[in-house]
Amino acid sequence: MKYDWFNVDDENLDHWKLICPPDEYRVYSRGEFQANLPNLLPDGLSNKYDSVLISGSSISGGTIYYMVNGNRVDAKVHAVDQMPFGLAFIGNNTAGSACLMQHGTYSGRTKNPPPDFWNYVSASRIECYYPLSEIPVEPAGKLSDLHVDSQNIAFGKLRENLVDYLNH
């Protein structure tokens, strides 16, 4: 697993709360994600996303953790990968740095969709609409209702890494 760190000093908590209230999740298309958070990640990375799950988790003491988990189709290996990115707000301010988890080793990070998926992909780029098992069926909901193990595991790993960063 590899972690890349990004400066997020310019992020605004109120804006994030509009995009995804704490203790909830939202599913966005790539275009919606890029329109709502245009400068969060380099375009070269976010242009690879087909969909994005954003989730927020508040803890006592006023810290809110957010995860942006980009899902990208990797046609070369016939798989769908997750690219989780996490940041923290302490009060109204960011923790300063955020991390992108690359090449995650957690369960469910890479999925091999059924063969009919690839027939649709090659014919029409329908992967943007094909229901992926690692994306919740509902486009929004309470974090406690997010029953997608890979998303919850990714968020947990990001929080652990951010907590380590905050404690040093």
Backbone torsions as a table, in degrees:
resi	resn	phi	psi	omega
1	MET	NA	142.2	-178.5
2	LYS	-127.1	137.4	177.3
3	TYR	-116.0	126.4	172.5
4	ASP	-108.1	137.9	-176.6
5	TRP	-106.3	141.1	-178.1
6	PHE	-128.2	144.6	173.6
7	ASN	-76.9	129.5	-179.4
8	VAL	-128.3	28.4	-178.7
9	ASP	-58.6	-26.8	-176.1
10	ASP	-85.5	-3.0	-178.2
11	GLU	-72.5	145.6	-174.7
12	ASN	-116.3	120.7	-177.2
13	LEU	-58.7	-42.7	-179.1
14	ASP	-60.1	-38.6	177.3
15	HIS	-63.9	-44.9	178.7
16	TRP	-62.2	-39.3	179.1
17	LYS	-63.7	-31.8	175.9
18	LEU	-70.4	-39.1	-179.5
19	ILE	-70.0	-42.0	179.8
20	CYS	-155.5	105.8	178.6
21	PRO	-59.9	149.2	177.4
22	PRO	-54.7	144.8	178.9
23	ASP	67.7	24.8	175.5
24	GLU	-135.7	174.5	174.2
25	TYR	-133.4	158.2	175.9
26	ARG	-141.9	144.5	174.6
27	VAL	-109.9	128.8	-179.2
28	TYR	-124.6	150.5	168.4
29	SER	-73.8	166.7	177.2
30	ARG	-56.5	-46.3	-178.4
31	GLY	-61.8	-43.8	178.0
32	GLU	-63.1	-42.6	178.8
33	PHE	-60.9	-49.1	-178.3
34	GLN	-65.4	-31.6	177.6
35	ALA	-71.7	-37.6	-177.7
36	ASN	-81.6	-32.4	-178.7
37	LEU	-133.2	65.9	-169.1
38	PRO	-65.0	-27.1	-174.8
39	ASN	-113.4	12.0	-176.2
40	LEU	-67.9	-48.8	-178.4
41	LEU	-125.4	155.1	177.6
42	PRO	-60.0	142.6	179.2
43	ASP	-57.0	-35.0	179.5
44	GLY	-58.7	-27.5	177.2
45	LEU	-88.8	-53.2	-174.9
46	SER	-68.4	-22.3	176.0
47	ASN	-66.5	-17.1	178.6
48	LYS	-83.0	-14.8	-176.6
49	TYR	-74.5	141.9	172.1
50	ASP	-100.0	-33.9	175.9
51	SER	-151.1	162.3	-177.7
52	VAL	-137.8	131.6	172.3
53	LEU	-104.7	124.6	176.5
54	ILE	-112.2	131.0	177.7
55	SER	-135.7	148.7	-179.7
56	GLY	-128.3	142.4	-177.8
57	SER	-137.5	121.4	178.7
58	SER	-98.5	147.0	175.7
59	ILE	-127.1	164.7	179.7
60	SER	-60.8	148.4	-178.3
61	GLY	96.0	-1.6	173.7
62	GLY	89.2	14.1	176.8
63	THR	-93.6	135.2	176.4
64	ILE	-122.8	126.9	176.3
65	TYR	-102.9	139.3	175.6
66	TYR	-123.9	144.5	172.1
67	MET	-122.7	135.6	171.3
68	VAL	-115.8	110.0	-176.3
69	ASN	-112.5	101.8	179.4
70	GLY	-79.4	133.7	177.3
71	ASN	-107.9	125.3	-177.2
72	ARG	-128.2	141.7	176.7
73	VAL	-86.3	124.6	176.1
74	ASP	-109.1	87.7	-174.2
75	ALA	-63.5	-27.5	-178.8
76	LYS	-60.6	-36.7	-179.0
77	VAL	-111.3	10.3	178.8
78	HIS	53.3	53.2	-178.5
79	ALA	-144.1	161.8	172.6
80	VAL	-115.1	124.2	-177.6
81	ASP	-112.1	153.7	173.7
82	GLN	-104.1	144.4	177.2
83	MET	-127.8	81.3	-176.3
84	PRO	-74.9	141.2	179.3
85	PHE	-130.8	132.6	-178.1
86	GLY	-130.3	147.4	174.5
87	LEU	-145.4	162.9	-178.5
88	ALA	-130.1	144.1	170.8
89	PHE	-113.0	128.6	175.1
90	ILE	-108.3	108.7	-168.5
91	GLY	66.4	-129.1	178.7
92	ASN	-95.6	0.6	-175.0
93	ASN	-109.4	147.2	175.8
94	THR	-72.6	162.6	176.0
95	ALA	-74.9	-3.2	177.0
96	GLY	99.6	-43.2	179.6
97	SER	-126.9	151.0	177.0
98	ALA	-131.2	157.9	-176.6
99	CYS	-124.2	145.2	174.9
100	LEU	-108.5	123.4	179.3
101	MET	-92.6	117.6	178.8
102	GLN	-111.7	147.9	177.6
103	HIS	55.8	43.9	179.2
104	GLY	-58.3	148.6	-179.5
105	THR	-110.0	11.7	-178.1
106	TYR	-79.8	155.8	-177.9
107	SER	-62.0	131.7	177.1
108	GLY	88.1	-1.9	-178.6
109	ARG	-63.2	-35.5	177.0
110	THR	-121.7	129.6	179.4
111	LYS	-122.9	144.2	174.0
112	ASN	-106.6	101.8	-179.1
113	PRO	-63.0	164.0	179.5
114	PRO	-65.5	159.5	-175.8
115	PRO	-54.8	-34.3	-178.7
116	ASP	-63.0	-27.1	176.3
117	PHE	-56.6	-46.8	-175.3
118	TRP	-70.4	-29.4	174.2
119	ASN	-63.3	-43.2	177.6
120	TYR	-67.0	-40.4	179.8
121	VAL	-59.0	-50.7	-175.9
122	SER	-67.4	-26.6	-178.2
123	ALA	-83.2	-36.0	-168.3
124	SER	-151.9	8.6	-175.1
125	ARG	59.7	31.3	-178.7
126	ILE	-68.7	-6.2	-178.1
127	GLU	-57.6	-22.1	178.2
128	CYS	-67.4	-18.2	-175.9
129	TYR	-119.0	-14.3	-178.6
130	TYR	-66.5	133.2	-177.7
131	PRO	-71.9	111.5	179.8
132	LEU	-86.5	138.1	-176.1
133	SER	-66.4	-20.4	-178.7
134	GLU	-93.1	5.7	174.7
135	ILE	-112.6	131.3	179.6
136	PRO	-61.9	151.6	179.9
137	VAL	-65.1	-41.3	179.8
138	GLU	-82.2	138.5	-178.4
139	PRO	-75.7	-9.1	-179.4
140	ALA	-158.6	153.3	176.9
141	GLY	173.6	-177.8	177.2
142	LYS	-73.2	143.4	178.7
143	LEU	-59.1	-33.5	179.2
144	SER	-66.5	-17.5	178.4
145	ASP	-96.6	2.4	179.2
146	LEU	-83.0	96.0	-175.9
147	HIS	-103.8	52.3	176.1
148	VAL	-118.4	104.4	-172.7
149	ASP	-52.9	-45.3	-175.9
150	SER	-63.1	-36.7	178.4
151	GLN	-66.3	-44.1	-179.9
152	ASN	-66.8	-38.9	178.2
153	ILE	-65.5	-45.6	179.3
154	ALA	-58.9	-44.8	-179.6
155	PHE	-63.1	-41.9	178.2
156	GLY	-60.9	-43.4	179.4
157	LYS	-65.5	-40.2	177.4
158	LEU	-63.9	-44.3	178.6
159	ARG	-59.6	-44.6	178.6
160	GLU	-57.2	-45.0	-179.1
161	ASN	-65.9	-40.7	178.4
162	LEU	-68.3	-38.3	176.5
163	VAL	-61.8	-44.2	176.7
164	ASP	-58.3	-43.4	179.3
165	TYR	-62.0	-44.7	-177.4
166	LEU	-67.5	-28.6	-178.1
167	ASN	-85.6	-1.7	179.9
168	HIS	-110.9	NA	NA
